[in-house]
Amino acid sequence: MTQRRVVMFNQVSADGFFSDSNGGLDWVVSDPEVHRRAVASMPATDAMLFGRRTYENFAAFWPGALEQMNEAGPHGENKADPGFVAMARWLDRTKKLVASRTLSRADWNNSKIVPELTPAVVRALKREPGKDILIFGSGTVVSQLSAAGLIDEYRFVVCPVLLGSGRPLLQGAALRLKLSLKEAVALPSGNVLVTYEPQD
């Protein structure tokens, strides 16, 4: 039986940073085509996996994202864009797993706290019936699962920005992982969509 895949999706700067030195993401280049492609991949995914900080940031914005349509999205997006609307609705209804030992409650729709995200727990999740499990943000979770060889696909949006310093995506992991390129797509915005999978 084919196991579920764990798929990572993250935006990074051209010099490889996941956020700026203050944890900010105001450098991310908004792009409707990125939303369109994310929406196109939704039917293959039925669960998301978050670290605590990313979950709290998402839960503070996305449940009410379509209520103030005259305001911009978190990266300056037009909320009326069909891709943005579809993303907001999908995020709200999809199962959300939150890796946290300190979070006492997770009130966003269809959320469940996973207090111990060990490799054994993730392997068990992958054996369960279902579709892909998607990780947004959540650098600590990405680092842990990369070190354990449990991420099956890496999807990057490389933004046309140099930060000079900031937080790298992988932290605390003595990791050298060879990847195979599946796809690279340059967009008019300057963003480049790059998809890799680990080599066998």
ABEGO torsion letter per residue (X at the ends): XBBBBBBBBBBBBAAGBABBAAGBAAABBBBAAAAAAAAAAAAABABBBBBAAAAAAAAAAAAAAAABAABBBAAGBBAABAAAAAAAAAAAABBBBBBBAABABBABBGBBBBABBBAAAAAAAAABBEBBBBBBEGAAAAAAAAAAGABABBBBBBBBBBAGBEBBABBGBBBBBBBBBABBBBBAAGBBBBBBBBBX
